[in-house]
Amino acid sequence: MKNGEKQYVEGAEMISELEDMIRKAEAGEIDCVAFRVYNADGTFKDVAAGGTEEQREALLAKIREQH
């Protein structure tokens, strides 16, 4: 996948992608992540982890401007 390319997955593939992200984070291959979790009840939560406070704030701002 190219840098910045969007990837769409569902079902078991979604679980596999999340597990892969966890493995990469544990191996130190991921510095910072941010994502939006949509719950079945219609609510959502924005999450940022790793990196610096400035990186997390910037990533959360980017997610929020895209939605």
PDB file of N, H, CA, C and O in Angstrom:
ATOM      1  N   MET A   1       0.842  -1.169   0.000  1.00  0.00           N
ATOM      2  CA  MET A   1       0.000   0.000   0.000  1.00  0.00           C
ATOM      3  C   MET A   1       0.891   1.237   0.000  1.00  0.00           C
ATOM      4  O   MET A   1       1.908   1.282   0.692  1.00  0.00           O
ATOM      5  N   LYS A   2       0.502   2.228  -0.774  1.00  0.00           N
ATOM      6  H   LYS A   2      -0.324   2.192  -1.336  1.00  0.00           H
ATOM      7  CA  LYS A   2       1.250   3.484  -0.830  1.00  0.00           C
ATOM      8  C   LYS A   2       0.944   4.329   0.394  1.00  0.00           C
ATOM      9  O   LYS A   2      -0.120   4.199   0.999  1.00  0.00           O
ATOM     10  N   ASN A   3       1.885   5.198   0.758  1.00  0.00           N
ATOM     11  H   ASN A   3       2.750   5.304   0.266  1.00  0.00           H
ATOM     12  CA  ASN A   3       1.699   6.102   1.886  1.00  0.00           C
ATOM     13  C   ASN A   3       0.448   6.948   1.664  1.00  0.00           C
ATOM     14  O   ASN A   3       0.309   7.593   0.625  1.00  0.00           O
ATOM     15  N   GLY A   4      -0.449   6.946   2.629  1.00  0.00           N
ATOM     16  H   GLY A   4      -0.336   6.422   3.473  1.00  0.00           H
ATOM     17  CA  GLY A   4      -1.654   7.752   2.550  1.00  0.00           C
ATOM     18  C   GLY A   4      -2.800   7.109   1.804  1.00  0.00           C
ATOM     19  O   GLY A   4      -3.894   7.672   1.759  1.00  0.00           O
ATOM     20  N   GLU A   5      -2.579   5.938   1.212  1.00  0.00           N
ATOM     21  H   GLU A   5      -1.690   5.481   1.248  1.00  0.00           H
ATOM     22  CA  GLU A   5      -3.629   5.258   0.472  1.00  0.00           C
ATOM     23  C   GLU A   5      -4.666   4.711   1.442  1.00  0.00           C
ATOM     24  O   GLU A   5      -4.316   4.149   2.480  1.00  0.00           O
ATOM     25  N   LYS A   6      -5.941   4.876   1.104  1.00  0.00           N
ATOM     26  H   LYS A   6      -6.225   5.333   0.261  1.00  0.00           H
ATOM     27  CA  LYS A   6      -7.005   4.361   1.969  1.00  0.00           C
ATOM     28  C   LYS A   6      -7.198   2.876   1.723  1.00  0.00           C
ATOM     29  O   LYS A   6      -7.058   2.391   0.601  1.00  0.00           O
ATOM     30  N   GLN A   7      -7.517   2.172   2.782  1.00  0.00           N
ATOM     31  H   GLN A   7      -7.630   2.566   3.694  1.00  0.00           H
ATOM     32  CA  GLN A   7      -7.768   0.743   2.690  1.00  0.00           C
ATOM     33  C   GLN A   7      -9.091   0.452   3.377  1.00  0.00           C
ATOM     34  O   GLN A   7      -9.334   0.911   4.493  1.00  0.00           O
ATOM     35  N   TYR A   8      -9.942  -0.307   2.710  1.00  0.00           N
ATOM     36  H   TYR A   8      -9.745  -0.679   1.803  1.00  0.00           H
ATOM     37  CA  TYR A   8     -11.244  -0.652   3.257  1.00  0.00           C
ATOM     38  C   TYR A   8     -11.306  -2.147   3.515  1.00  0.00           C
ATOM     39  O   TYR A   8     -11.043  -2.947   2.617  1.00  0.00           O
ATOM     40  N   VAL A   9     -11.654  -2.525   4.736  1.00  0.00           N
ATOM     41  H   VAL A   9     -11.868  -1.875   5.465  1.00  0.00           H
ATOM     42  CA  VAL A   9     -11.764  -3.936   5.109  1.00  0.00           C
ATOM     43  C   VAL A   9     -13.010  -4.124   5.956  1.00  0.00           C
ATOM     44  O   VAL A   9     -13.552  -3.166   6.507  1.00  0.00           O
ATOM     45  N   GLU A  10     -13.455  -5.370   6.054  1.00  0.00           N
ATOM     46  H   GLU A  10     -13.014  -6.148   5.606  1.00  0.00           H
ATOM     47  CA  GLU A  10     -14.610  -5.669   6.898  1.00  0.00           C
ATOM     48  C   GLU A  10     -14.495  -7.082   7.446  1.00  0.00           C
ATOM     49  O   GLU A  10     -13.667  -7.871   6.990  1.00  0.00           O
ATOM     50  N   GLY A  11     -15.321  -7.391   8.411  1.00  0.00           N
ATOM     51  H   GLY A  11     -15.994  -6.751   8.781  1.00  0.00           H
ATOM     52  CA  GLY A  11     -15.383  -8.737   8.969  1.00  0.00           C
ATOM     53  C   GLY A  11     -14.056  -9.229   9.504  1.00  0.00           C
ATOM     54  O   GLY A  11     -13.356  -8.518  10.225  1.00  0.00           O
ATOM     55  N   ALA A  12     -13.715 -10.471   9.139  1.00  0.00           N
ATOM     56  H   ALA A  12     -14.283 -11.050   8.554  1.00  0.00           H
ATOM     57  CA  ALA A  12     -12.489 -11.105   9.626  1.00  0.00           C
ATOM     58  C   ALA A  12     -11.256 -10.335   9.175  1.00  0.00           C
ATOM     59  O   ALA A  12     -10.250 -10.309   9.884  1.00  0.00           O
ATOM     60  N   GLU A  13     -11.323  -9.714   8.011  1.00  0.00           N
ATOM     61  H   GLU A  13     -12.140  -9.736   7.435  1.00  0.00           H
ATOM     62  CA  GLU A  13     -10.184  -8.935   7.528  1.00  0.00           C
ATOM     63  C   GLU A  13      -9.947  -7.716   8.425  1.00  0.00           C
ATOM     64  O   GLU A  13      -8.803  -7.305   8.617  1.00  0.00           O
ATOM     65  N   MET A  14     -11.012  -7.139   8.973  1.00  0.00           N
ATOM     66  H   MET A  14     -11.942  -7.473   8.818  1.00  0.00           H
ATOM     67  CA  MET A  14     -10.874  -6.018   9.896  1.00  0.00           C
ATOM     68  C   MET A  14     -10.109  -6.465  11.140  1.00  0.00           C
ATOM     69  O   MET A  14      -9.208  -5.763  11.600  1.00  0.00           O
ATOM     70  N   ILE A  15     -10.461  -7.623  11.683  1.00  0.00           N
ATOM     71  H   ILE A  15     -11.193  -8.193  11.309  1.00  0.00           H
ATOM     72  CA  ILE A  15      -9.782  -8.155  12.866  1.00  0.00           C
ATOM     73  C   ILE A  15      -8.314  -8.401  12.547  1.00  0.00           C
ATOM     74  O   ILE A  15      -7.443  -8.072  13.352  1.00  0.00           O
ATOM     75  N   SER A  16      -8.033  -8.971  11.394  1.00  0.00           N
ATOM     76  H   SER A  16      -8.741  -9.239  10.740  1.00  0.00           H
ATOM     77  CA  SER A  16      -6.660  -9.244  10.983  1.00  0.00           C
ATOM     78  C   SER A  16      -5.850  -7.952  10.883  1.00  0.00           C
ATOM     79  O   SER A  16      -4.697  -7.911  11.312  1.00  0.00           O
ATOM     80  N   GLU A  17      -6.440  -6.903  10.323  1.00  0.00           N
ATOM     81  H   GLU A  17      -7.377  -6.936   9.974  1.00  0.00           H
ATOM     82  CA  GLU A  17      -5.755  -5.611  10.209  1.00  0.00           C
ATOM     83  C   GLU A  17      -5.444  -5.024  11.586  1.00  0.00           C
ATOM     84  O   GLU A  17      -4.356  -4.492  11.807  1.00  0.00           O
ATOM     85  N   LEU A  18      -6.398  -5.123  12.503  1.00  0.00           N
ATOM     86  H   LEU A  18      -7.281  -5.555  12.323  1.00  0.00           H
ATOM     87  CA  LEU A  18      -6.182  -4.613  13.857  1.00  0.00           C
ATOM     88  C   LEU A  18      -5.089  -5.409  14.579  1.00  0.00           C
ATOM     89  O   LEU A  18      -4.248  -4.832  15.268  1.00  0.00           O
ATOM     90  N   GLU A  19      -5.110  -6.726  14.417  1.00  0.00           N
ATOM     91  H   GLU A  19      -5.793  -7.195  13.858  1.00  0.00           H
ATOM     92  CA  GLU A  19      -4.078  -7.556  15.037  1.00  0.00           C
ATOM     93  C   GLU A  19      -2.700  -7.242  14.451  1.00  0.00           C
ATOM     94  O   GLU A  19      -1.703  -7.226  15.172  1.00  0.00           O
ATOM     95  N   ASP A  20      -2.651  -6.993  13.136  1.00  0.00           N
ATOM     96  H   ASP A  20      -3.462  -7.006  12.551  1.00  0.00           H
ATOM     97  CA  ASP A  20      -1.388  -6.629  12.495  1.00  0.00           C
ATOM     98  C   ASP A  20      -0.874  -5.300  13.041  1.00  0.00           C
ATOM     99  O   ASP A  20       0.325  -5.144  13.273  1.00  0.00           O
ATOM    100  N   MET A  21      -1.774  -4.349  13.245  1.00  0.00           N
ATOM    101  H   MET A  21      -2.748  -4.476  13.057  1.00  0.00           H
ATOM    102  CA  MET A  21      -1.382  -3.062  13.796  1.00  0.00           C
ATOM    103  C   MET A  21      -0.828  -3.233  15.213  1.00  0.00           C
ATOM    104  O   MET A  21       0.151  -2.579  15.571  1.00  0.00           O
ATOM    105  N   ILE A  22      -1.431  -4.089  16.010  1.00  0.00           N
ATOM    106  H   ILE A  22      -2.227  -4.621  15.719  1.00  0.00           H
ATOM    107  CA  ILE A  22      -0.943  -4.358  17.366  1.00  0.00           C
ATOM    108  C   ILE A  22       0.450  -4.970  17.313  1.00  0.00           C
ATOM    109  O   ILE A  22       1.337  -4.551  18.057  1.00  0.00           O
ATOM    110  N   ARG A  23       0.655  -5.962  16.438  1.00  0.00           N
ATOM    111  H   ARG A  23      -0.065  -6.302  15.834  1.00  0.00           H
ATOM    112  CA  ARG A  23       1.977  -6.592  16.308  1.00  0.00           C
ATOM    113  C   ARG A  23       3.036  -5.559  15.915  1.00  0.00           C
ATOM    114  O   ARG A  23       4.134  -5.547  16.471  1.00  0.00           O
ATOM    115  N   LYS A  24       2.699  -4.692  14.956  1.00  0.00           N
ATOM    116  H   LYS A  24       1.807  -4.702  14.505  1.00  0.00           H
ATOM    117  CA  LYS A  24       3.647  -3.660  14.513  1.00  0.00           C
ATOM    118  C   LYS A  24       3.946  -2.666  15.629  1.00  0.00           C
ATOM    119  O   LYS A  24       5.089  -2.234  15.781  1.00  0.00           O
ATOM    120  N   ALA A  25       2.938  -2.301  16.406  1.00  0.00           N
ATOM    121  H   ALA A  25       2.010  -2.652  16.283  1.00  0.00           H
ATOM    122  CA  ALA A  25       3.153  -1.377  17.523  1.00  0.00           C
ATOM    123  C   ALA A  25       4.051  -2.019  18.576  1.00  0.00           C
ATOM    124  O   ALA A  25       4.951  -1.368  19.107  1.00  0.00           O
ATOM    125  N   GLU A  26       3.809  -3.289  18.877  1.00  0.00           N
ATOM    126  H   GLU A  26       3.078  -3.818  18.445  1.00  0.00           H
ATOM    127  CA  GLU A  26       4.638  -3.996  19.856  1.00  0.00           C
ATOM    128  C   GLU A  26       6.087  -4.121  19.387  1.00  0.00           C
ATOM    129  O   GLU A  26       7.007  -4.136  20.205  1.00  0.00           O
ATOM    130  N   ALA A  27       6.291  -4.210  18.063  1.00  0.00           N
ATOM    131  H   ALA A  27       5.544  -4.197  17.399  1.00  0.00           H
ATOM    132  CA  ALA A  27       7.636  -4.339  17.499  1.00  0.00           C
ATOM    133  C   ALA A  27       8.321  -2.986  17.315  1.00  0.00           C
ATOM    134  O   ALA A  27       9.475  -2.919  16.891  1.00  0.00           O
ATOM    135  N   GLY A  28       7.604  -1.912  17.635  1.00  0.00           N
ATOM    136  H   GLY A  28       6.667  -1.966  17.979  1.00  0.00           H
ATOM    137  CA  GLY A  28       8.184  -0.581  17.501  1.00  0.00           C
ATOM    138  C   GLY A  28       8.157  -0.032  16.087  1.00  0.00           C
ATOM    139  O   GLY A  28       8.852   0.939  15.786  1.00  0.00           O
ATOM    140  N   GLU A  29       7.358  -0.644  15.209  1.00  0.00           N
ATOM    141  H   GLU A  29       6.794  -1.432  15.454  1.00  0.00           H
ATOM    142  CA  GLU A  29       7.270  -0.206  13.814  1.00  0.00           C
ATOM    143  C   GLU A  29       6.282   0.942  13.616  1.00  0.00           C
ATOM    144  O   GLU A  29       6.283   1.589  12.568  1.00  0.00           O
ATOM    145  N   ILE A  30       5.451   1.192  14.602  1.00  0.00           N
ATOM    146  H   ILE A  30       5.450   0.666  15.453  1.00  0.00           H
ATOM    147  CA  ILE A  30       4.456   2.263  14.527  1.00  0.00           C
ATOM    148  C   ILE A  30       4.772   3.279  15.610  1.00  0.00           C
ATOM    149  O   ILE A  30       4.919   2.935  16.783  1.00  0.00           O
ATOM    150  N   ASP A  31       4.874   4.529  15.199  1.00  0.00           N
ATOM    151  H   ASP A  31       4.755   4.808  14.247  1.00  0.00           H
ATOM    152  CA  ASP A  31       5.176   5.596  16.154  1.00  0.00           C
ATOM    153  C   ASP A  31       3.915   6.182  16.763  1.00  0.00           C
ATOM    154  O   ASP A  31       3.844   6.391  17.974  1.00  0.00           O
ATOM    155  N   CYS A  32       2.921   6.447  15.926  1.00  0.00           N
ATOM    156  H   CYS A  32       2.979   6.278  14.942  1.00  0.00           H
ATOM    157  CA  CYS A  32       1.720   7.133  16.387  1.00  0.00           C
ATOM    158  C   CYS A  32       0.544   6.702  15.521  1.00  0.00           C
ATOM    159  O   CYS A  32       0.692   6.533  14.311  1.00  0.00           O
ATOM    160  N   VAL A  33      -0.612   6.526  16.128  1.00  0.00           N
ATOM    161  H   VAL A  33      -0.732   6.664  17.111  1.00  0.00           H
ATOM    162  CA  VAL A  33      -1.823   6.182  15.375  1.00  0.00           C
ATOM    163  C   VAL A  33      -2.983   7.048  15.850  1.00  0.00           C
ATOM    164  O   VAL A  33      -3.015   7.515  16.989  1.00  0.00           O
ATOM    165  N   ALA A  34      -3.928   7.245  14.946  1.00  0.00           N
ATOM    166  H   ALA A  34      -3.902   6.865  14.021  1.00  0.00           H
ATOM    167  CA  ALA A  34      -5.172   7.925  15.295  1.00  0.00           C
ATOM    168  C   ALA A  34      -6.274   7.323  14.445  1.00  0.00           C
ATOM    169  O   ALA A  34      -6.086   7.053  13.259  1.00  0.00           O
ATOM    170  N   PHE A  35      -7.416   7.118  15.061  1.00  0.00           N
ATOM    171  H   PHE A  35      -7.569   7.337  16.025  1.00  0.00           H
ATOM    172  CA  PHE A  35      -8.532   6.525  14.327  1.00  0.00           C
ATOM    173  C   PHE A  35      -9.838   6.869  15.030  1.00  0.00           C
ATOM    174  O   PHE A  35      -9.850   7.293  16.185  1.00  0.00           O
ATOM    175  N   ARG A  36     -10.927   6.678  14.309  1.00  0.00           N
ATOM    176  H   ARG A  36     -10.917   6.334  13.370  1.00  0.00           H
ATOM    177  CA  ARG A  36     -12.261   6.892  14.871  1.00  0.00           C
ATOM    178  C   ARG A  36     -12.948   5.535  14.973  1.00  0.00           C
ATOM    179  O   ARG A  36     -13.006   4.787  13.997  1.00  0.00           O
ATOM    180  N   VAL A  37     -13.466   5.225  16.151  1.00  0.00           N
ATOM    181  H   VAL A  37     -13.419   5.833  16.943  1.00  0.00           H
ATOM    182  CA  VAL A  37     -14.182   3.975  16.394  1.00  0.00           C
ATOM    183  C   VAL A  37     -15.677   4.285  16.375  1.00  0.00           C
ATOM    184  O   VAL A  37     -16.163   5.092  17.167  1.00  0.00           O
ATOM    185  N   TYR A  38     -16.399   3.633  15.463  1.00  0.00           N
ATOM    186  H   TYR A  38     -16.004   2.977  14.820  1.00  0.00           H
ATOM    187  CA  TYR A  38     -17.856   3.792  15.381  1.00  0.00           C
ATOM    188  C   TYR A  38     -18.508   2.613  16.094  1.00  0.00           C
ATOM    189  O   TYR A  38     -18.260   1.458  15.750  1.00  0.00           O
ATOM    190  N   ASN A  39     -19.335   2.908  17.077  1.00  0.00           N
ATOM    191  H   ASN A  39     -19.537   3.847  17.356  1.00  0.00           H
ATOM    192  CA  ASN A  39     -20.015   1.876  17.845  1.00  0.00           C
ATOM    193  C   ASN A  39     -21.353   1.533  17.204  1.00  0.00           C
ATOM    194  O   ASN A  39     -21.930   2.334  16.468  1.00  0.00           O
ATOM    195  N   ALA A  40     -21.836   0.328  17.495  1.00  0.00           N
ATOM    196  H   ALA A  40     -21.367  -0.323  18.092  1.00  0.00           H
ATOM    197  CA  ALA A  40     -23.102  -0.139  16.935  1.00  0.00           C
ATOM    198  C   ALA A  40     -24.274   0.749  17.329  1.00  0.00           C
ATOM    199  O   ALA A  40     -25.276   0.796  16.616  1.00  0.00           O
ATOM    200  N   ASP A  41     -24.164   1.457  18.455  1.00  0.00           N
ATOM    201  H   ASP A  41     -23.350   1.419  19.034  1.00  0.00           H
ATOM    202  CA  ASP A  41     -25.272   2.314  18.911  1.00  0.00           C
ATOM    203  C   ASP A  41     -25.263   3.693  18.264  1.00  0.00           C
ATOM    204  O   ASP A  41     -26.087   4.541  18.606  1.00  0.00           O
ATOM    205  N   GLY A  42     -24.331   3.927  17.322  1.00  0.00           N
ATOM    206  H   GLY A  42     -23.662   3.238  17.044  1.00  0.00           H
ATOM    207  CA  GLY A  42     -24.286   5.198  16.608  1.00  0.00           C
ATOM    208  C   GLY A  42     -23.314   6.210  17.196  1.00  0.00           C
ATOM    209  O   GLY A  42     -23.072   7.254  16.590  1.00  0.00           O
ATOM    210  N   THR A  43     -22.759   5.924  18.355  1.00  0.00           N
ATOM    211  H   THR A  43     -22.955   5.076  18.847  1.00  0.00           H
ATOM    212  CA  THR A  43     -21.776   6.832  18.946  1.00  0.00           C
ATOM    213  C   THR A  43     -20.398   6.537  18.367  1.00  0.00           C
ATOM    214  O   THR A  43     -20.194   5.506  17.726  1.00  0.00           O
ATOM    215  N   PHE A  44     -19.461   7.441  18.594  1.00  0.00           N
ATOM    216  H   PHE A  44     -19.626   8.278  19.115  1.00  0.00           H
ATOM    217  CA  PHE A  44     -18.095   7.202  18.140  1.00  0.00           C
ATOM    218  C   PHE A  44     -17.111   7.797  19.124  1.00  0.00           C
ATOM    219  O   PHE A  44     -17.464   8.616  19.972  1.00  0.00           O
ATOM    220  N   LYS A  45     -15.855   7.360  18.991  1.00  0.00           N
ATOM    221  H   LYS A  45     -15.568   6.694  18.302  1.00  0.00           H
ATOM    222  CA  LYS A  45     -14.786   7.856  19.848  1.00  0.00           C
ATOM    223  C   LYS A  45     -13.548   8.025  18.987  1.00  0.00           C
ATOM    224  O   LYS A  45     -13.181   7.120  18.238  1.00  0.00           O
ATOM    225  N   ASP A  46     -12.897   9.184  19.090  1.00  0.00           N
ATOM    226  H   ASP A  46     -13.195   9.919  19.699  1.00  0.00           H
ATOM    227  CA  ASP A  46     -11.637   9.419  18.408  1.00  0.00           C
ATOM    228  C   ASP A  46     -10.503   9.027  19.344  1.00  0.00           C
ATOM    229  O   ASP A  46     -10.507   9.383  20.523  1.00  0.00           O
ATOM    230  N   VAL A  47      -9.527   8.289  18.809  1.00  0.00           N
ATOM    231  H   VAL A  47      -9.524   8.000  17.851  1.00  0.00           H
ATOM    232  CA  VAL A  47      -8.433   7.767  19.612  1.00  0.00           C
ATOM    233  C   VAL A  47      -7.107   8.150  18.960  1.00  0.00           C
ATOM    234  O   VAL A  47      -6.950   8.026  17.745  1.00  0.00           O
ATOM    235  N   ALA A  48      -6.157   8.613  19.764  1.00  0.00           N
ATOM    236  H   ALA A  48      -6.284   8.713  20.751  1.00  0.00           H
ATOM    237  CA  ALA A  48      -4.793   8.845  19.298  1.00  0.00           C
ATOM    238  C   ALA A  48      -3.861   8.253  20.343  1.00  0.00           C
ATOM    239  O   ALA A  48      -4.066   8.428  21.544  1.00  0.00           O
ATOM    240  N   ALA A  49      -2.832   7.549  19.877  1.00  0.00           N
ATOM    241  H   ALA A  49      -2.665   7.406  18.901  1.00  0.00           H
ATOM    242  CA  ALA A  49      -1.903   6.892  20.803  1.00  0.00           C
ATOM    243  C   ALA A  49      -0.494   6.962  20.260  1.00  0.00           C
ATOM    244  O   ALA A  49      -0.274   7.009  19.050  1.00  0.00           O
ATOM    245  N   GLY A  50       0.465   6.968  21.188  1.00  0.00           N
ATOM    246  H   GLY A  50       0.286   6.930  22.171  1.00  0.00           H
ATOM    247  CA  GLY A  50       1.870   7.005  20.808  1.00  0.00           C
ATOM    248  C   GLY A  50       2.307   8.413  20.438  1.00  0.00           C
ATOM    249  O   GLY A  50       1.576   9.381  20.650  1.00  0.00           O
ATOM    250  N   GLY A  51       3.503   8.514  19.885  1.00  0.00           N
ATOM    251  H   GLY A  51       4.097   7.728  19.713  1.00  0.00           H
ATOM    252  CA  GLY A  51       4.020   9.805  19.446  1.00  0.00           C
ATOM    253  C   GLY A  51       4.087  10.829  20.560  1.00  0.00           C
ATOM    254  O   GLY A  51       4.062  10.492  21.743  1.00  0.00           O
ATOM    255  N   THR A  52       4.171  12.079  20.158  1.00  0.00           N
ATOM    256  H   THR A  52       4.190  12.353  19.196  1.00  0.00           H
ATOM    257  CA  THR A  52       4.196  13.184  21.114  1.00  0.00           C
ATOM    258  C   THR A  52       2.791  13.751  21.271  1.00  0.00           C
ATOM    259  O   THR A  52       1.895  13.439  20.486  1.00  0.00           O
ATOM    260  N   GLU A  53       2.610  14.572  22.272  1.00  0.00           N
ATOM    261  H   GLU A  53       3.338  14.825  22.909  1.00  0.00           H
ATOM    262  CA  GLU A  53       1.308  15.211  22.464  1.00  0.00           C
ATOM    263  C   GLU A  53       0.942  16.034  21.235  1.00  0.00           C
ATOM    264  O   GLU A  53      -0.217  16.051  20.821  1.00  0.00           O
ATOM    265  N   GLU A  54       1.922  16.714  20.654  1.00  0.00           N
ATOM    266  H   GLU A  54       2.863  16.700  20.990  1.00  0.00           H
ATOM    267  CA  GLU A  54       1.674  17.530  19.467  1.00  0.00           C
ATOM    268  C   GLU A  54       1.251  16.666  18.285  1.00  0.00           C
ATOM    269  O   GLU A  54       0.350  17.043  17.536  1.00  0.00           O
ATOM    270  N   GLN A  55       1.896  15.499  18.108  1.00  0.00           N
ATOM    271  H   GLN A  55       2.628  15.192  18.717  1.00  0.00           H
ATOM    272  CA  GLN A  55       1.510  14.589  17.025  1.00  0.00           C
ATOM    273  C   GLN A  55       0.082  14.090  17.217  1.00  0.00           C
ATOM    274  O   GLN A  55      -0.705  14.063  16.271  1.00  0.00           O
ATOM    275  N   ARG A  56      -0.247  13.697  18.441  1.00  0.00           N
ATOM    276  H   ARG A  56       0.392  13.719  19.210  1.00  0.00           H
ATOM    277  CA  ARG A  56      -1.597  13.191  18.715  1.00  0.00           C
ATOM    278  C   ARG A  56      -2.637  14.265  18.461  1.00  0.00           C
ATOM    279  O   ARG A  56      -3.669  13.991  17.848  1.00  0.00           O
ATOM    280  N   GLU A  57      -2.383  15.489  18.922  1.00  0.00           N
ATOM    281  H   GLU A  57      -1.544  15.712  19.419  1.00  0.00           H
ATOM    282  CA  GLU A  57      -3.331  16.584  18.713  1.00  0.00           C
ATOM    283  C   GLU A  57      -3.518  16.860  17.223  1.00  0.00           C
ATOM    284  O   GLU A  57      -4.642  17.080  16.770  1.00  0.00           O
ATOM    285  N   ALA A  58      -2.418  16.850  16.454  1.00  0.00           N
ATOM    286  H   ALA A  58      -1.506  16.671  16.821  1.00  0.00           H
ATOM    287  CA  ALA A  58      -2.495  17.116  15.017  1.00  0.00           C
ATOM    288  C   ALA A  58      -3.278  16.024  14.290  1.00  0.00           C
ATOM    289  O   ALA A  58      -4.084  16.310  13.405  1.00  0.00           O
ATOM    290  N   LEU A  59      -3.029  14.768  14.676  1.00  0.00           N
ATOM    291  H   LEU A  59      -2.374  14.536  15.395  1.00  0.00           H
ATOM    292  CA  LEU A  59      -3.745  13.672  14.031  1.00  0.00           C
ATOM    293  C   LEU A  59      -5.236  13.699  14.362  1.00  0.00           C
ATOM    294  O   LEU A  59      -6.066  13.464  13.485  1.00  0.00           O
ATOM    295  N   LEU A  60      -5.579  13.979  15.600  1.00  0.00           N
ATOM    296  H   LEU A  60      -4.905  14.170  16.313  1.00  0.00           H
ATOM    297  CA  LEU A  60      -6.997  14.072  15.963  1.00  0.00           C
ATOM    298  C   LEU A  60      -7.669  15.232  15.234  1.00  0.00           C
ATOM    299  O   LEU A  60      -8.812  15.105  14.795  1.00  0.00           O
ATOM    300  N   ALA A  61      -6.983  16.344  15.103  1.00  0.00           N
ATOM    301  H   ALA A  61      -6.054  16.448  15.460  1.00  0.00           H
ATOM    302  CA  ALA A  61      -7.544  17.477  14.370  1.00  0.00           C
ATOM    303  C   ALA A  61      -7.798  17.102  12.912  1.00  0.00           C
ATOM    304  O   ALA A  61      -8.815  17.490  12.337  1.00  0.00           O
ATOM    305  N   LYS A  62      -6.887  16.359  12.322  1.00  0.00           N
ATOM    306  H   LYS A  62      -6.060  16.044  12.789  1.00  0.00           H
ATOM    307  CA  LYS A  62      -7.041  15.944  10.931  1.00  0.00           C
ATOM    308  C   LYS A  62      -8.252  15.010  10.773  1.00  0.00           C
ATOM    309  O   LYS A  62      -9.030  15.147   9.829  1.00  0.00           O
ATOM    310  N   ILE A  63      -8.399  14.069  11.699  1.00  0.00           N
ATOM    311  H   ILE A  63      -7.767  13.957  12.465  1.00  0.00           H
ATOM    312  CA  ILE A  63      -9.554  13.167  11.652  1.00  0.00           C
ATOM    313  C   ILE A  63     -10.847  13.971  11.742  1.00  0.00           C
ATOM    314  O   ILE A  63     -11.790  13.726  10.990  1.00  0.00           O
ATOM    315  N   ARG A  64     -10.887  14.914  12.649  1.00  0.00           N
ATOM    316  H   ARG A  64     -10.121  15.113  13.260  1.00  0.00           H
ATOM    317  CA  ARG A  64     -12.109  15.692  12.868  1.00  0.00           C
ATOM    318  C   ARG A  64     -12.439  16.602  11.698  1.00  0.00           C
ATOM    319  O   ARG A  64     -13.616  16.842  11.427  1.00  0.00           O
ATOM    320  N   GLU A  65     -11.444  17.113  11.003  1.00  0.00           N
ATOM    321  H   GLU A  65     -10.488  16.918  11.224  1.00  0.00           H
ATOM    322  CA  GLU A  65     -11.727  17.970   9.839  1.00  0.00           C
ATOM    323  C   GLU A  65     -12.191  17.143   8.647  1.00  0.00           C
ATOM    324  O   GLU A  65     -12.846  17.673   7.749  1.00  0.00           O
ATOM    325  N   GLN A  66     -11.865  15.865   8.622  1.00  0.00           N
ATOM    326  H   GLN A  66     -11.333  15.434   9.351  1.00  0.00           H
ATOM    327  CA  GLN A  66     -12.267  14.991   7.519  1.00  0.00           C
ATOM    328  C   GLN A  66     -13.700  14.485   7.692  1.00  0.00           C
ATOM    329  O   GLN A  66     -14.288  13.968   6.742  1.00  0.00           O
ATOM    330  N   HIS A  67     -14.259  14.625   8.878  1.00  0.00           N
ATOM    331  H   HIS A  67     -13.781  15.045   9.649  1.00  0.00           H
ATOM    332  CA  HIS A  67     -15.607  14.100   9.129  1.00  0.00           C
ATOM    333  C   HIS A  67     -16.578  15.208   9.373  1.00  0.00           C
ATOM    334  O   HIS A  67     -17.761  14.954   9.602  1.00  0.00           O
TER     335      HIS A  67
END
